[in-house]
């Protein structure tokens, strides 16, 4: 039998470390940390073949008015430092929003609830798609409240994936997050950019009753283009019903919706959609340019000019909306804290044309 000092002569065999897994490519399936499968960027490569709603995609590069300024400013740097130090997640960063500097400097940010995998597959959206099979983070309400406190937010937009795998579409969890934020940050205004909860109005009420200040549900596009732009489980009329009911149920809560332009809609269809939203008593509407997130998503059919965006805004205001924030880089939560200042969130579109 060998002595202990002879162990040095025995070759040491270590378990080989597994090679790091490559990140899934856009359109590929992958396994999430929670153990269910999802599709990166939401749309399978094969499903993309074919198609755009009408006409042909826009040719050439992006026009100069779609060039965003690099984020800067004291407020931006402060929030960025807090986000990095505490490993916080915001839609602002994950979605590479072009307006992140402006919003963070103004004390506004957007947080996505209920995970990063959506049960729907809208053809304009690059959020991953899958079935979470009921998974939820039970600590999320308190973590969201702490995030708002750490970031010293004056205004927070809470958005989320669609969770059709949950019996209430996630309404109870969403409402719990709002209540937790309000308890810890009573001076912070909360906007819920919510799912449609499959049109179940009791679930809409659960969110509206949670203490929010603004309830938003995006109609996204005009009636004719709703499908194939949106998932079959979404609907133009369904969104209008949800918005109208939210306003009837809590008249003091402001309602809001958003419309993407550049997917093949006509001016007449834009006007029809604005009229339908106003008939549903929507208070605020935002209009922005659709930009194709990957080659698997619907292509851009036209780039709307800043001057056109300004005309659409004037038309919306003439219909009685409290405000219409309208511009090429506008997203549904862009400078949300300024929505009632009646100044297009500080935009001056005409000088960009």
Steps between C-alpha positions, in 0.01 A plus 500: 500500500640835406572762758308827500796688353478288188162644405686764304597231253139414424359693201217729606196470277258791522148507365501691174315829522205519261559732211299820531176478308464730207229759530201402288467680172196706413212266418653198675359305794689494830451385858435777753654499851151415629496180295257571216572556132474833325575651160762775488353828377155346481469394135626176346710551190265285290196701609652817362499384140265691294384785629399844560146636511497684167725647235877464539745582777666840516828518310825656607633584842331677785438873449705750704216584740518147643850551637479512878738700713741309725361494856667742739426725795535494878164332560573233240841420646357479853225259400742297287732463798218383727376252240850356458583488871178324599470289183158636420318428175317763297327484165681824417833316476382157386296645214782742410253788509630808313345729762669352807705813570205737492280281718761412762605864529134582567465233771292262288567134419314192379507167684377176344308262726428125493817393324646551156309230308162581347232246413418696183698556182416839352691554176628844595637407843837344587408374848572126528198270463416183691278342765623570856254239636390720788846610617507828694754665727327531837755759611438729203252740666746587779798502263318736264416733788863501613619565145279808473628623836867445411463673163316789667239493227236771487306305239517129421344316209423135574468287191491124464491207266163337426447202730219298347629199696365654823131475587472877552760598241722612786263775615532411868879504486501825303270661758722375785800672338311829472388487864852419622649790302241742631550390861875553481494800265174688559615807307591303186247506218431154354396428143397145410563415135300183546409192297142464380437207741316328211227759538389370842373821656517378861876457453525850354320632808748324732785701348311829476398471867858450621577872536652590165486844339485407129370182335636432151430226246649537155285460191828489301365533145189573295206260477592355157856418603426363848559152363772411401671781696364380837464150639162336421409513871524880494237709329411851394152489653627316807748780575227762456271311740775472761581871482136607507426277800803624693374857460143415597616303801736770632422833330778672697768277350643630174498258205757481224579311180768493232517462124799396287525654154684376193336157460287585196218696660331787315426846636129416497566190713707701747213746534253215549714352777532835676123540481445149643741564789333828583157334487636258764578806717877458470672809643852476356637350180858460377612460140843371397690343211507121475856370470566140404677324790632198302479359147232261627261784580281707272699744288450876504285615209556872540686747717260764627648850494512723809264745327247221444525399865424856597189505276376177657548655844295806407225275368497299824481814714211628290311183592525580871794293626665663802833445328650324199874438518602451140841463336733258321675373814197510729420178685191438710676595825710785356527789751180371657533743790447790257186363339274769646725797429328553164838546327556172310740396782731781397540377142545741215439277198481770237861607539610143421317471169 
